[in-house]
């Protein structure tokens, strides 16, 4: 039975276009079908009290917050998390896990687990591409490169102009992000598109204020959600502070030195976005004074980037990184009373898997809360009881489980339909369904938009399934967040892209401060970006080759373009091998290490205040991707004016980094002449936002400021789908212009508070 047969059985295929990627087998009905316009009639017996779809920042923040509340109620309530990916961990020994017992422990708990790619050369790239990239024949892969468009035959395609890198694994986007924990300028939330009622005054620290939620979010990422919630309770009157033993991680860090715990001798100033916080912005000292006047202990990339930023904007500094490190300011260099923790070893591998286990990925918090963990201090075995086995028994997690549909039950609550794959065998799939009194949708921007569009469309096309009364604005308000990746070759100073965390520093432009440009409509952020060694050879060699091809005069596409690339590659290879044979004492480029290949290349990531007027829709045929996306003004995504602002700033930065004799230029390989030679320009992004945006009414958006999903109804008192919430990036109504993880976490904690408030007393 194929997909068309299934849809025909469900009464959908004949009613309109196909629902892409729908169930592979017909789900069995549970009770009578809801009629159009009929609201769920209140709480009803269900398999679970709460089901959380997704395990990224939104899913983890809400799930652990609600689990803590349910545990205190002691009413036998249950919670389930559904995650489409599996568990990922390091294959090498770490400070905390010298015998690599974490993977063994997960397997003992019948959890699907894979290792990060650990090879640091070209074979590492092969491993990533073959084993770690998610595709139809490898659905257990971690890296999901989602491209939107249509295959129009004869080797041609219609490209929507956006390609999204997202994660498929327990921990969601935290597994592949750059660890940057940064708060947007306060005026972002004063935009009319943000219907927020929280107290946003700079000096307010009251419970429920902007400052309170962002402070709690920092603690939730840096130490752990459960620690953060107890710490918040203590701030607001609870006599019991959070315990040191409740910390999963060691807190946010600022990493700019070549190793831990070297003293960087930086300067500090208050954060204009959070002026009352104890955390300060740390930035490079260029006074040529002190014990390290030339900043020799700094990572080259951090030193070069911040020095350049100091000539372009006064609002720059070191990012708060969600990475464990040994802090030179607070941690003594000798033994400490608390247990040793994994720390950053500056391997430059953040986005391909942290081998030392220092990154504060959310899978660590979920494992400890749901499964416990191996006793890493006892050599007798992975199941020896330990402090890490203090779990919440009411919460469970099913990995390799992808939700296809949410169905409103007439008796109240929801039916969740999902497919569950067998570990290591994507061809073996179970079609399952569960019922829940409450559902938190936190599948990430792309996943949440796809799920809700599919559920709405199903409800429109048949009386039997779906959420037909969702807002007509489902899919509207998508934003690329101004994501932009660029490279510059031949910097004056060595940058050493492969050393350190992926991101160390930032610079803000066009904030409300006139010194940075002043025009907040043009606000954008520039950050340095490292390159893992496994990718450095491709970046260092690939970009010059593509540039040479593009500059060769031709604009061939398809097979002709491939031939030109192959020709340039063979030309360079022949030159290197010939040099080696003729001059054995002369070392050709082919023998340079991965560190050397990108030693004089700067890579930056930018984000900006993009228009946020994209619209998702479901694909309407087998030739189309499950989702299609376009701007409502008819422009291409790369034509947004924010990209002109970003390119102008990078042009200024290039002048600072290069010499007059050899001026440099930043190149974005996704949208410049290289992309044109490849046949299409597509913005490559990793921070998609919106599409199920918060709003004041159902006519303007999909949910309210607390994530409660609107219903189109004429019945008084039924303006929401009761117990249905959104708690992820899809809820964000505008571009942030910064990395969104902290904002998503703060909003998700706020959603969780509202869910807890609305739990029935009995």
Secondary structure in CASP SS format (residue, H / E / C, confidence):
PFRMAT SS
TARGET T0000
AUTHOR 0000-0000-0000
METHOD secondary structure of the structure
MODEL  1
X C 1.00
X C 1.00
X H 1.00
X H 1.00
X H 1.00
X H 1.00
X H 1.00
X H 1.00
X H 1.00
X C 1.00
X C 1.00
X C 1.00
X H 1.00
X H 1.00
X H 1.00
X C 1.00
X C 1.00
X C 1.00
X C 1.00
X C 1.00
X C 1.00
X C 1.00
X C 1.00
X C 1.00
X C 1.00
X C 1.00
X C 1.00
X C 1.00
X C 1.00
X C 1.00
X C 1.00
X C 1.00
X C 1.00
X C 1.00
X C 1.00
X C 1.00
X C 1.00
X C 1.00
X C 1.00
X C 1.00
X C 1.00
X C 1.00
X C 1.00
X C 1.00
X C 1.00
X C 1.00
X C 1.00
X E 1.00
X E 1.00
X E 1.00
X E 1.00
X E 1.00
X E 1.00
X C 1.00
X C 1.00
X C 1.00
X H 1.00
X H 1.00
X H 1.00
X H 1.00
X H 1.00
X H 1.00
X H 1.00
X H 1.00
X H 1.00
X H 1.00
X H 1.00
X H 1.00
X H 1.00
X H 1.00
X H 1.00
X H 1.00
X H 1.00
X C 1.00
X C 1.00
X C 1.00
X C 1.00
X C 1.00
X E 1.00
X E 1.00
X E 1.00
X E 1.00
X C 1.00
X C 1.00
X C 1.00
X E 1.00
X E 1.00
X E 1.00
X E 1.00
X C 1.00
X C 1.00
X C 1.00
X C 1.00
X C 1.00
X C 1.00
X C 1.00
X C 1.00
X C 1.00
X C 1.00
X C 1.00
X H 1.00
X H 1.00
X H 1.00
X H 1.00
X H 1.00
X H 1.00
X H 1.00
X H 1.00
X C 1.00
X C 1.00
X C 1.00
X C 1.00
X E 1.00
X E 1.00
X E 1.00
X C 1.00
X C 1.00
X C 1.00
X C 1.00
X C 1.00
X C 1.00
X H 1.00
X H 1.00
X H 1.00
X H 1.00
X H 1.00
X H 1.00
X H 1.00
X H 1.00
X H 1.00
X H 1.00
X H 1.00
X E 1.00
X C 1.00
X E 1.00
X C 1.00
X C 1.00
X E 1.00
X C 1.00
X C 1.00
X C 1.00
X C 1.00
X E 1.00
X E 1.00
X E 1.00
X E 1.00
X E 1.00
X E 1.00
X E 1.00
X E 1.00
X E 1.00
X E 1.00
X E 1.00
X C 1.00
X C 1.00
X E 1.00
X E 1.00
X E 1.00
X E 1.00
X E 1.00
X E 1.00
X E 1.00
X E 1.00
X E 1.00
X E 1.00
X E 1.00
X E 1.00
X C 1.00
X E 1.00
X C 1.00
X C 1.00
X H 1.00
X H 1.00
X H 1.00
X H 1.00
X C 1.00
X C 1.00
X C 1.00
X C 1.00
X E 1.00
X C 1.00
X C 1.00
X C 1.00
X C 1.00
X C 1.00
X H 1.00
X H 1.00
X H 1.00
X H 1.00
X H 1.00
X C 1.00
X C 1.00
X C 1.00
X C 1.00
X C 1.00
X C 1.00
X C 1.00
X C 1.00
X C 1.00
X C 1.00
X C 1.00
X C 1.00
X C 1.00
X C 1.00
X C 1.00
X C 1.00
X C 1.00
X C 1.00
X C 1.00
X H 1.00
X H 1.00
X H 1.00
X H 1.00
X H 1.00
X H 1.00
X H 1.00
X H 1.00
X H 1.00
X H 1.00
X H 1.00
X H 1.00
X H 1.00
X C 1.00
X C 1.00
X H 1.00
X H 1.00
X H 1.00
X H 1.00
X H 1.00
X H 1.00
X H 1.00
X H 1.00
X H 1.00
X H 1.00
X H 1.00
X C 1.00
X C 1.00
X C 1.00
X C 1.00
X C 1.00
X C 1.00
X C 1.00
X C 1.00
X H 1.00
X H 1.00
X H 1.00
X C 1.00
X C 1.00
X C 1.00
X C 1.00
X C 1.00
X C 1.00
X E 1.00
X C 1.00
X C 1.00
X C 1.00
X E 1.00
X C 1.00
X C 1.00
X C 1.00
X C 1.00
X C 1.00
X C 1.00
X C 1.00
X C 1.00
X C 1.00
X E 1.00
X E 1.00
X E 1.00
X C 1.00
X C 1.00
X C 1.00
X C 1.00
X C 1.00
X C 1.00
X C 1.00
X C 1.00
X C 1.00
X C 1.00
X C 1.00
X E 1.00
X E 1.00
X E 1.00
X C 1.00
X C 1.00
X C 1.00
X C 1.00
X C 1.00
X C 1.00
X C 1.00
X C 1.00
X C 1.00
X C 1.00
X C 1.00
X C 1.00
X C 1.00
X C 1.00
X E 1.00
X C 1.00
X H 1.00
X H 1.00
X H 1.00
X H 1.00
X H 1.00
X H 1.00
X H 1.00
X H 1.00
X H 1.00
X H 1.00
X C 1.00
X C 1.00
X C 1.00
X C 1.00
X C 1.00
X C 1.00
X E 1.00
X E 1.00
X E 1.00
X C 1.00
X C 1.00
X E 1.00
X C 1.00
X E 1.00
X C 1.00
X C 1.00
X C 1.00
X C 1.00
X C 1.00
X C 1.00
X C 1.00
X C 1.00
X C 1.00
X C 1.00
X C 1.00
X C 1.00
X C 1.00
X C 1.00
X C 1.00
X C 1.00
X C 1.00
X C 1.00
X C 1.00
X C 1.00
X C 1.00
X C 1.00
X C 1.00
X E 1.00
X C 1.00
X C 1.00
X H 1.00
X H 1.00
X H 1.00
X C 1.00
X C 1.00
X C 1.00
X C 1.00
X C 1.00
X C 1.00
X E 1.00
X C 1.00
X C 1.00
X H 1.00
X H 1.00
X H 1.00
X H 1.00
X H 1.00
X H 1.00
X H 1.00
X H 1.00
X H 1.00
X H 1.00
X C 1.00
X C 1.00
X C 1.00
X C 1.00
X C 1.00
X C 1.00
X C 1.00
X C 1.00
X C 1.00
X C 1.00
X C 1.00
X C 1.00
X C 1.00
X C 1.00
X C 1.00
X H 1.00
X H 1.00
X H 1.00
X C 1.00
X C 1.00
X C 1.00
X C 1.00
X C 1.00
X E 1.00
X E 1.00
X E 1.00
X E 1.00
X C 1.00
X C 1.00
X E 1.00
X E 1.00
X E 1.00
X E 1.00
X E 1.00
X E 1.00
X E 1.00
X E 1.00
X C 1.00
X C 1.00
X C 1.00
X C 1.00
X C 1.00
X E 1.00
X E 1.00
X E 1.00
X E 1.00
X E 1.00
X E 1.00
X E 1.00
X E 1.00
X E 1.00
X C 1.00
X C 1.00
X E 1.00
X E 1.00
X E 1.00
X E 1.00
X E 1.00
X E 1.00
X E 1.00
X E 1.00
X E 1.00
X E 1.00
X E 1.00
X E 1.00
X E 1.00
X E 1.00
X E 1.00
X E 1.00
X E 1.00
X C 1.00
X C 1.00
X H 1.00
X H 1.00
X H 1.00
X H 1.00
X H 1.00
X H 1.00
X H 1.00
X H 1.00
X H 1.00
X H 1.00
X H 1.00
X H 1.00
X H 1.00
X H 1.00
X H 1.00
X H 1.00
X H 1.00
X H 1.00
X C 1.00
X C 1.00
X C 1.00
X C 1.00
X C 1.00
X C 1.00
X C 1.00
X C 1.00
X C 1.00
X C 1.00
X C 1.00
X C 1.00
X C 1.00
X C 1.00
X E 1.00
X E 1.00
X E 1.00
X E 1.00
X C 1.00
X C 1.00
X C 1.00
X C 1.00
X E 1.00
X E 1.00
X E 1.00
X E 1.00
X E 1.00
X E 1.00
X C 1.00
X C 1.00
X C 1.00
X C 1.00
X C 1.00
X C 1.00
X C 1.00
X C 1.00
X C 1.00
X C 1.00
X E 1.00
X C 1.00
X C 1.00
X C 1.00
X C 1.00
X E 1.00
X E 1.00
X E 1.00
X E 1.00
X E 1.00
X C 1.00
X C 1.00
X C 1.00
X C 1.00
X H 1.00
X H 1.00
X H 1.00
X C 1.00
X C 1.00
X C 1.00
X H 1.00
X H 1.00
X H 1.00
X C 1.00
X E 1.00
X E 1.00
X E 1.00
X E 1.00
X E 1.00
X C 1.00
X C 1.00
X C 1.00
X C 1.00
X H 1.00
X H 1.00
X H 1.00
X H 1.00
X H 1.00
X H 1.00
X H 1.00
X H 1.00
X H 1.00
X H 1.00
X H 1.00
X H 1.00
X H 1.00
X H 1.00
X H 1.00
X H 1.00
X H 1.00
X H 1.00
X C 1.00
X C 1.00
X C 1.00
X C 1.00
X C 1.00
X C 1.00
X C 1.00
X C 1.00
X H 1.00
X H 1.00
X H 1.00
X H 1.00
X H 1.00
X H 1.00
X H 1.00
X H 1.00
X H 1.00
X H 1.00
X H 1.00
X H 1.00
X H 1.00
X H 1.00
X H 1.00
X H 1.00
X H 1.00
X H 1.00
X H 1.00
X H 1.00
X H 1.00
X H 1.00
X H 1.00
X H 1.00
X C 1.00
X C 1.00
X C 1.00
X C 1.00
X C 1.00
X C 1.00
X H 1.00
X H 1.00
X H 1.00
X C 1.00
X C 1.00
X H 1.00
X H 1.00
X H 1.00
X H 1.00
X C 1.00
X C 1.00
X C 1.00
X E 1.00
X E 1.00
X E 1.00
X E 1.00
X E 1.00
X E 1.00
X E 1.00
X E 1.00
X C 1.00
X C 1.00
X C 1.00
X C 1.00
X C 1.00
X E 1.00
X E 1.00
X E 1.00
X E 1.00
X E 1.00
X C 1.00
X C 1.00
X C 1.00
X C 1.00
X C 1.00
X E 1.00
X C 1.00
X C 1.00
X E 1.00
X E 1.00
X E 1.00
X E 1.00
X E 1.00
X C 1.00
X C 1.00
X C 1.00
X C 1.00
X C 1.00
X H 1.00
X H 1.00
X H 1.00
X C 1.00
X H 1.00
X H 1.00
X H 1.00
X H 1.00
X H 1.00
X H 1.00
X H 1.00
X H 1.00
X H 1.00
X H 1.00
X H 1.00
X H 1.00
X H 1.00
X H 1.00
X H 1.00
X H 1.00
X H 1.00
X C 1.00
X C 1.00
X C 1.00
X C 1.00
X C 1.00
X C 1.00
X C 1.00
X C 1.00
X C 1.00
X E 1.00
X C 1.00
X C 1.00
X C 1.00
X C 1.00
X C 1.00
X H 1.00
X H 1.00
X H 1.00
X H 1.00
X H 1.00
X H 1.00
X C 1.00
X C 1.00
X C 1.00
X C 1.00
X E 1.00
X E 1.00
X E 1.00
X C 1.00
X C 1.00
X C 1.00
X E 1.00
X E 1.00
X E 1.00
X E 1.00
X C 1.00
X E 1.00
X C 1.00
X C 1.00
X C 1.00
X C 1.00
X C 1.00
X C 1.00
X C 1.00
X C 1.00
X E 1.00
X C 1.00
X C 1.00
X C 1.00
X C 1.00
X E 1.00
X E 1.00
X E 1.00
X C 1.00
X C 1.00
X C 1.00
X C 1.00
X C 1.00
X C 1.00
X C 1.00
X C 1.00
X C 1.00
X E 1.00
X E 1.00
X E 1.00
X E 1.00
X E 1.00
X E 1.00
X E 1.00
X C 1.00
X C 1.00
X H 1.00
X H 1.00
X H 1.00
X C 1.00
X C 1.00
X C 1.00
X C 1.00
X C 1.00
X C 1.00
X C 1.00
X C 1.00
X C 1.00
X H 1.00
X H 1.00
X H 1.00
X H 1.00
X H 1.00
X H 1.00
X H 1.00
X H 1.00
X H 1.00
X H 1.00
X H 1.00
X H 1.00
X H 1.00
X H 1.00
X H 1.00
X H 1.00
X H 1.00
X C 1.00
X C 1.00
X C 1.00
X C 1.00
X C 1.00
END
